[in-house]
Amino acid sequence: MNDKSDSNPGDIEHIRDDIDRIDADILKLLAERKAHSLRIAKEKGIHDRPSRDQSREEGLISDRIAAGMEHDLDSGLVNRVWREIVNDSVRIQQEYLGRAERPRQTMTVAIQGIEGSYSQLASQQFFDHKGMSVNYLRAPTFAAAIAAVQRQDADVAVLPIENTTSGAISEVYDLLLESRLDFVGDVRFRIRHCLLGIEGASISELRRIYCHPQAVAQCSEFLAQLDHCEIVYFSDTALSGQKIRELGDPTIAAIASEEAARLFGLDVLKTGIANRDENFTRFVVVAAEPAEVPEGVAAKTSIVMAVGNHPGALMEALAVFHDADINLVMLESRPIPNNPREELFYLDFDGKISEPAVQAVLETLMRQVRFLRVLGSYPSSDLRPRPIERKMTKVKPQGRSALTDLSPTPASPKGYKLGSRGHKEQNTVVEVAGVKIGGDDLVVIAGPCAVESWDQVMTAAKAVKESGGSILRGGCFKPRTSPYSFQGLAYEGLEMLVEAGKAYGLPVVTEVVSPEDVEGVARKADILQIGTRNMQNFSLLSAAGRAHRPVMLKRGMSSSLDELLQAAEYILSEGNQQVFLCERGIRTFETSTRNTLDLSAVPVLRQRTHLPIIVDPSHAAGDRDLVAPLALAAQAIGAHGIMVEIHPDPDNALSDGPQSLRLDQFQDLMLALGFGG
């Protein structure tokens, strides 16, 4: 007697009969739905209504996805099925009304990986739902996919950003932060990891498994059972399947999708090997231009921000959303690149940039946080439309979702908004390594005009620390009037400056002179200085605005205060709110000093802007004997800080020796300013 199974072929036939009956019912319902589509077409013809209602279509599909998930149906399947049903309904109506269907749009999509990768499958799901054809540009890395969009080789890139099992994909977060691309959509794709092998392979005989690092994290429990197997990391899941196909070795397997198995003719040795059955990865779609969100379509907005260092800073920022009745749907923290002591917070929330309540929230945040950038506002099937009126109702200026639009007051006739008192009444305090610029205490920044040697900068740093200075300055990139003057030691000098600062516990500030150098200098320096000659180098200002370091902006030698504030606006509008201004003297007809120190700039600026203001008497005087009285005058008139040049041997300095204080003179000045003694 054979009792290997409780079932028999007759049972299978009965089940198949049930499936056939269900299929027949589905066909009848589809026919009934078609009849209703024709009825709608007739009504639209009578009332001259358009054949398509895209906001209803998106809402309908979103509702069907939610209902399907209640029945344990895959959201991707429901999306595909209902997209086809809706498209068929539109076609029926357009045929009845005699309207030609719009040609199917083709998109070039950059993905990391090859055909059969999860990025490609997620892209297919996203664009199929939108009725678009796709040409894939396959990139070896996430960075290459982003670069393809930036070069306009691709319309968009589709990138994984978080997984329900392994969490955030840090590399992609960091790359997107540095790019200037906008989020224009997202898709949540169900990941079904399988163990694949060539024909004849068995799990017990495996010795090596090729897989992506994310797959290892998501399938760690299953892999722990295969302790006899070596794990070999691969750049792409589908590529690992292609590789084992090429090797033809039954002792080597790969973790990839069932689609990859079909694509490369592999056997599925085991399905469902992820730690969690509900294993979803969220992919973002990024483009060079922001998305347009039709009225009535559910949307989300993604931002990144850095808050202050005081207790409760994050809670204060999140309370803004609560007060506006805006729902946060994601909060992720990441260390600031090159500055692991501080965190960036990525947020997704319900709402789009055109909503007055969202505009009001962003305006409020801009007055509170240290850095804020809108990553994108885009349609999302994860959200439901919220027709109710939100609590905050400030009016949104029209235009692109740039931070320069986020002001509660009309644009200033002088051309700056974010730096104005109208935008923010309370003073901004720029904090770096415990030093507060713009607070109640005078901050002194000192050091050599140019870093010349280890001994020179170390000696200067020691003097700054012992005399009560707060920040070490030193020029590494020197834009000089004459091409024959000392141009600085560049990155070698920067290494010396940073080491000297670390040795004496001082944050460091140094000048950056080109947009290409901002990232490299920001990796090392605590504060970026934009000098007099570059005050209106707008590409440099914008690059500094994208950095996560405080920026000291010096006034141009022939610039008005309005022009100085307009230059600061370039930095602020890119998201960086850690800006302070430096008055260093302007060029006039007077020749008694190198420049004319405009001390009146301090009270005028304190009226017009919330940004801190410091004074550099060294460049104004050009004579070390005049530095101390000008510094004391700056303190008396209300400057938040003083910056002076010092040198162990100023008579032999390679740059600006005549205006550099000797170390004993610096000590005397610090005593006169109220430090020490």
Protein Blocks (a to p, Z undefined) as FASTA:
>chain_A
ZZkbfbdfklmmmmmmmmmmmmmmmmmmmmmmmmmmmmmmmmmmmnopafbdfklmmmmm
mmmmmmmmmnopafklmmmmmmmmmmmmmmmmmmmnopacddddddddddeddehiaklm
mmmmmmmmnopacdddddfbfklmmmmmmnopafbdcddfbdfklopafklmmmmmmpcc
dcfbdcdddddddddddehiafklpcbdcddfklmmmmmmmmmmmmmbccdddfbfklmm
mmmmmnopakbccdddfklmmmnopacfbghkbfbfblcdddddddfbdcdddehiacdd
dddddddfbehklmmmmmmmmmnopacfbdcddddehilkbccdddddeddfklmklmmm
mmmmmmmmmbdcdfbdcddfkbccdfbccfblcdcdeddfbfklmcfbdcdfkopaklpm
klpmbacdddeehiaghiabdcddeddfbafbfklmmmmmmmmmmnopabdcddfbdcdf
blkbcebjkjmlmmmmmmmmmmnopacddddfbfklmmmmmmmmmbdcddfklmmmmklm
mmmmmpccdcdddddfkbcfklmmmmmmmmmmnopacdcdddebjadfbfkbmbdcdfkl
mmmmmmmpmbdcdddfklmnopaklmmmmmmmmmmnopabdcddddfblmlccbhklmpc
cfklmmmmmmmnopaZZ
